[in-house]
Amino acid sequence: SSGINAEWPLRPGMDLNKVQQIMDKFEMQTENLDVQANAIDQSMGAASTLTTPADQVDALMQQVADEHGLDITNVLAEAEAAPTHSITAPSSSVSAEQEDALTRRLAQLRN
C-alpha cells in the first residue's frame, strides 16, 4: 500500500510535487474564499441590522403579537426609543487570536 487514494490514480509522467503545489494552492484559495465570505456576511448582517426602520420593527412586533393574541401596545408606548448612536454590530465569538490570524490573512490577500 503506497498511501495513494485508489480513486485518483496517478498517471505515468505526473510530477507529484506539481500535483501537491496545485492542491495546496487550491486549499489556500478555498480558505481565502471562506474568509472573504465570512467578512461579507458579517458586514451585510451588521448593515441590515442597523438600517431597519423602527416603524417596520414595531409593525412586525405588533403582527407577531396579534398572531399570538398578545397586547403589546402598552409595552411599546412605555418603551423608550433606543438611541441610534449606541447601536453596534453584534459581537462575534471570534477570539483575539483568531481575529489576528484573520487580519494577517486579509493583509496577505490585499498584497
Long-range contacts (C-beta under 8 A, 24 or more apart in sequence): 31-105, 32-105, 32-109, 35-102, 35-105, 35-106, 35-109, 36-109, 39-102, 39-106, 42-89, 42-92, 45-89, 45-90, 46-89, 46-90, 49-87, 49-89, 49-90, 50-87, 50-89, 54-81
